Amino acid sequence: MQTLLFKVFRDLAETASFSRAAELNGITQSAVSQQVKALEKRYDVRLIERGKKSFSLTAEGRVFLGAAREILAVVDGLDTRLRELSEVVTGDLRLAAVLSVGLHELPPYTRQFARLYPQVKIHTDYLRSSEVYAAVLAGRAEAGLVAYPATRRGLTSEVLWKDRMVLVCSPSHRLARRARVPLGELAAEKFIAFAADLPTRKALDRALRAAGLHVRPEREFDNIETVKRTVEIDGAVSILPETALANERRAGSLIPVEIASPAMWRPVGVVTKNNRAGSPALRRFLELLRSNTLRPKLAKQAHLAD
């Protein structure tokens, strides 16, 4: 039975007015009368005393009123409990990320999130950029972290921050002691690049073309860790996000050098499914990512570069 019937009867009994009960429920007085008659037929009892100038409940009507109040209280309480449950931050949170972001930029956020919400278990898959989009679209991941985020059919993208791109070389390389280098100096260098289909490679190619350079990569790889290891041992150079060089910088195995070009900033962002609120865990995690509180120095630098 619809809860509206119980509400109409309760409002009628409490106001002793067919017109007021109709107003409270957005129906006509005739509909109120018909619903009361339907209840009386359903239970084969008389619920109200019908008089020209008076309104009163029968004994059965008073019992029914008590039951109606109890039922409506349960329904109202259920709504509250379900709303509360929808905000409980627990369960699994599945993410997908390109390697450079997942290994070097995501961990501070996942660690902080684990401290804030210990009941959530985070799973992160490290994929190529195109695979991240596919995983989110297919529902295998609730959110994807990528460089140069793009809006695609069925997906929404959002830029979270920007990484500074730097020249990277070994400590023995001739450019290692330079504070800044112009893009033009790369033309004569052995250059290690990302694979041609990756968004970061495409953006770097555009920046090099805009500077009038034609740099032919010595070798190409589809992940940042292989690029770094090749630069270390091959006397070559590359252009990589500065955030991915923290370990090598501490160890002294690779040297980052600033590039004298305003185009050397890489946007990093998140992709999610269109028109999907997501789980409470996802909503809280996105709030943490948007705060940028775990990378204030780099966030400030990126802001100044805009």
C-alpha positions in Angstrom: 0.0 0.0 0.0 1.3 3.5 -0.9 2.5 5.5 2.1 0.6 8.5 0.6 -2.7 6.8 1.8 -1.5 6.8 5.4 -0.3 10.4 5.1 -3.6 11.6 3.7 -5.5 9.9 6.5 -3.2 11.2 9.2 -3.5 14.8 7.8 -7.3 14.4 7.6 -7.6 13.1 11.2 -5.2 15.8 12.6 -6.8 18.7 10.8 -10.4 17.4 10.8 -10.7 19.1 7.4 -11.0 17.5 3.9 -9.9 20.7 2.3 -6.8 21.1 4.4 -5.8 17.5 3.9 -6.2 18.0 0.2 -4.0 21.1 0.3 -1.3 19.4 2.3 -1.0 16.6 -0.2 -1.6 18.5 -3.4 -4.8 16.6 -4.3 -8.5 17.5 -4.5 -11.0 17.1 -1.7 -12.8 14.5 -3.8 -9.6 12.5 -3.9 -9.2 12.7 -0.1 -12.8 11.3 0.3 -12.1 8.5 -2.3 -8.9 7.5 -0.6 -10.7 7.2 2.8 -13.4 5.2 1.3 -10.8 2.9 -0.3 -9.2 2.3 3.1 -12.5 1.5 4.7 -13.3 -0.9 1.9 -9.8 -2.5 2.1 -10.2 -3.2 5.9 -14.0 -3.5 5.9 -14.4 -1.0 8.7 -15.7 2.5 9.1 -12.9 5.0 10.0 -14.7 8.3 10.4 -18.2 9.3 11.6 -19.8 11.2 8.7 -21.9 14.1 9.9 -23.0 17.3 8.3 -21.4 19.6 10.8 -19.0 17.4 12.7 -15.9 15.3 12.1 -14.7 12.5 14.4 -12.9 9.2 14.2 -14.4 5.9 15.0 -12.6 3.5 17.4 -11.2 1.8 14.3 -10.2 5.1 12.9 -8.2 6.0 16.1 -6.4 2.7 15.8 -5.7 3.3 12.2 -4.4 6.8 12.9 -1.9 5.4 15.5 -0.7 2.8 12.9 -0.5 5.4 10.2 1.7 7.6 12.4 4.0 4.7 13.2 4.4 3.7 9.6 5.2 7.3 8.5 7.7 7.6 11.3 9.5 4.5 10.1 9.5 5.7 6.5 10.8 9.1 7.5 13.5 7.5 9.7 14.5 5.2 6.8 15.0 8.2 4.5 17.4 9.7 7.2 19.3 6.5 7.7 19.7 6.0 3.9 21.0 9.6 3.5 23.5 9.0 6.4 24.6 5.7 4.9 25.2 7.4 1.5 27.8 9.6 3.2 29.7 6.8 5.0 33.2 6.7 3.6 34.1 3.0 3.4 34.6 0.2 0.9 36.9 0.0 -2.1 38.2 2.9 -4.2 39.5 1.9 -7.6 41.8 4.3 -9.4 43.8 4.1 -12.7 46.8 6.3 -13.4 49.6 6.7 -15.9 52.9 5.6 -14.4 54.5 9.1 -14.0 51.5 10.3 -12.0 50.7 7.1 -10.2 54.2 6.4 -8.9 55.4 10.0 -8.2 52.5 12.3 -7.5 49.6 10.1 -6.3 51.2 8.4 -3.2 51.1 11.5 -0.8 47.4 11.8 -1.5 46.6 8.1 -1.1 48.6 8.0 2.2 46.8 11.0 3.5 43.5 9.6 2.5 44.2 6.3 4.2 44.9 8.2 7.4 41.7 10.2 7.1 39.5 7.2 6.0 41.1 4.0 7.2 38.0 2.0 6.3 38.6 2.6 2.5 40.9 0.3 0.6 42.5 2.0 -2.4 43.4 -0.1 -5.5 45.5 1.6 -8.2 46.2 0.2 -11.7 49.1 1.7 -13.6 48.2 1.9 -17.3 49.0 3.8 -20.5 47.0 6.9 -21.0 44.5 5.4 -23.5 44.0 2.5 -21.1 43.2 4.8 -18.2 40.3 6.4 -20.2 39.1 3.0 -21.2 39.1 1.7 -17.6 37.1 4.6 -16.3 34.6 4.4 -19.2 34.1 0.7 -18.6 33.7 1.1 -14.9 36.9 -0.8 -13.9 38.1 2.4 -12.2 36.1 5.2 -10.6 38.7 7.8 -11.6 41.8 8.1 -13.7 44.8 10.3 -13.3 46.5 11.4 -16.5 48.6 14.1 -18.1 47.0 16.5 -20.5 43.5 15.3 -19.4 40.9 15.4 -22.3 37.1 15.3 -22.3 35.9 12.3 -24.3 32.5 10.9 -25.0 31.0 9.6 -21.7 33.8 11.1 -19.6 34.5 14.4 -17.9 38.0 15.8 -17.3 39.4 18.3 -14.9 42.9 19.8 -14.5 44.2 19.5 -11.0 47.7 21.0 -11.2 50.6 21.5 -13.5 54.1 19.9 -13.4 57.2 21.7 -14.5 59.0 19.9 -17.3 62.8 20.0 -17.0 65.8 18.8 -19.0 67.3 15.8 -17.4 70.8 14.5 -17.8 73.5 12.6 -16.0 75.9 14.4 -13.6 78.7 14.1 -16.1 76.8 15.7 -19.0 78.0 19.1 -20.3 74.6 20.6 -19.4 74.5 19.3 -15.8 76.1 22.5 -14.4 73.8 24.9 -16.2 71.1 26.7 -14.3 68.9 27.1 -17.4 69.2 25.9 -21.0 67.3 27.2 -24.0 65.4 24.6 -26.1 67.7 25.3 -29.0 70.6 23.5 -27.3 68.7 20.2 -27.5 69.1 20.0 -31.3 72.6 18.6 -31.0 71.9 16.2 -28.1 71.2 12.5 -28.1 67.5 12.7 -27.0 65.4 10.0 -25.3 61.7 10.5 -25.8 58.3 9.1 -24.7 56.5 6.9 -27.3 55.0 9.0 -30.1 51.3 8.2 -29.2 51.6 9.5 -25.6 50.0 12.9 -24.7 53.2 14.2 -23.1 55.3 13.4 -26.2 52.7 15.1 -28.5 52.8 18.2 -26.3 56.6 18.3 -26.3 56.7 17.8 -30.1 54.4 20.8 -30.4 56.7 22.9 -28.1 59.8 21.9 -30.1 58.2 22.7 -33.4 57.0 26.1 -32.1 60.7 26.8 -31.2 61.7 25.9 -34.7 63.5 22.7 -33.7 63.5 19.3 -35.2 64.7 16.8 -32.6 64.9 13.2 -33.8 64.8 10.9 -30.7 67.6 8.4 -30.3 65.2 6.0 -28.6 61.5 6.0 -27.5 59.8 4.4 -24.5 56.3 4.2 -23.2 57.0 4.7 -19.5 59.0 7.2 -17.6 61.1 4.8 -15.5 62.7 3.3 -18.6 63.4 6.8 -20.0 65.2 7.7 -16.7 67.3 4.6 -16.7 68.3 5.1 -20.3 69.4 8.7 -19.7 71.4 7.6 -16.7 73.5 5.1 -18.6 73.5 6.4 -22.2 74.9 9.9 -21.8 71.6 11.3 -23.3 69.1 13.9 -22.3 65.3 13.9 -22.0 62.5 16.2 -20.9 60.6 14.9 -17.9 58.3 16.2 -15.2 60.3 17.5 -12.3 58.1 15.7 -9.7 59.2 12.3 -11.1 62.9 13.0 -10.4 62.9 13.3 -6.6 64.7 9.9 -5.9 67.3 10.4 -8.6 67.9 14.0 -7.5 68.6 12.8 -3.9 70.8 10.1 -5.1 72.6 12.4 -7.6 72.1 10.0 -10.5 70.2 12.5 -12.6 70.3 16.3 -12.7 67.2 18.3 -13.6 67.9 21.6 -15.4 65.3 24.3 -16.0 64.4 25.0 -19.6 64.1 28.6 -20.7 60.6 28.2 -22.3 57.2 29.2 -21.0 55.7 26.0 -22.6 57.4 23.7 -20.1 54.4 22.9 -17.9 52.4 19.7 -18.1 48.7 19.7 -16.8 47.8 16.7 -14.7 44.1 15.9 -14.1 41.4 13.5 -13.4 38.8 11.8 -15.6 35.5 10.5 -14.3 32.3 9.2 -15.9 29.7 11.7 -17.0 26.7 12.3 -14.8 27.9 10.0 -12.0 28.1 11.3 -8.5 30.5 8.5 -7.5 30.9 6.8 -4.1 31.4 8.9 -0.9 35.0 7.6 -1.0 35.5 9.0 -4.5 34.0 12.4 -3.7 36.2 12.8 -0.6 39.3 11.7 -2.6 38.6 14.2 -5.3 38.2 16.9 -2.7 41.7 16.0 -1.4 43.2 16.1 -4.8 41.7 19.5 -5.6 43.0 21.0 -2.4 46.6 20.7 -3.6 47.7 21.0 0.0 50.3 18.2 -0.4 52.3 20.0 -3.1 52.2 23.7 -2.2 55.6 24.7 -3.7 54.9 23.2 -7.1 51.4 24.5 -7.1 52.6 28.0 -6.5 55.2 27.7 -9.3 52.6 26.4 -11.7 50.3 29.3 -10.8 53.0 31.8 -11.6 53.6 30.2 -14.9 50.0 30.7 -16.1 
